[in-house]
Amino acid sequence: MYTGHVTWRRLRWVGPLTIIVALIANLLLRAIGIAVFHLSPKFAPLGIGPVVFWSVVTGIGAVLVFALVGRFKENPIPTFLMIAFSVYLATFYPDYLVLFSNPPVFPGTNFYSVATLLSMHVVEACIMMCILTVLGLERKSKDIDVI
């Protein structure tokens, strides 16, 4: 389905694009969650700083994993998708622990604040996996026979 290879030349613009799009989506989801659910400003994980920090860190991680898988695998997409899907499933567990801890770890913890965090994980994962797999490969040129 996908043919090509990962190059640093390609990742120079695809990597930052991936991180910026995921960051913007997370900030929008944060704003929507706060506006719609009237979330407490004391819930620290939805502060601007943590959202920006973790969006950038996970974006850099996804780009580096994509580059490493692309370096060592002939067909990197299936391997990258398995790794990315596994990592993003694992990111749900800390949010569940925050929700079900008694007493709450963060003031203002409720179902809606954690649901906003979970939706941010899902959207970020979809954005990163889609952009990196669609735009991250340098396409192989096909030889055209001229008769």
Secondary structure, DSSP 4 states (H G I P E B T S, - for coil): ----EE-HHHHHHHHHHHHHHHHHHHHHHHHHHHHHH---TT-GGGSHHHHHHHHHHHHHHHHHHHHHHHHH-SSHHHHHHHHHHHHHHHTHHHHHHHHH-SS-SSTT--HHHHHHHHHHHHHHHHHHHHHHHHHSEEPPPPP----
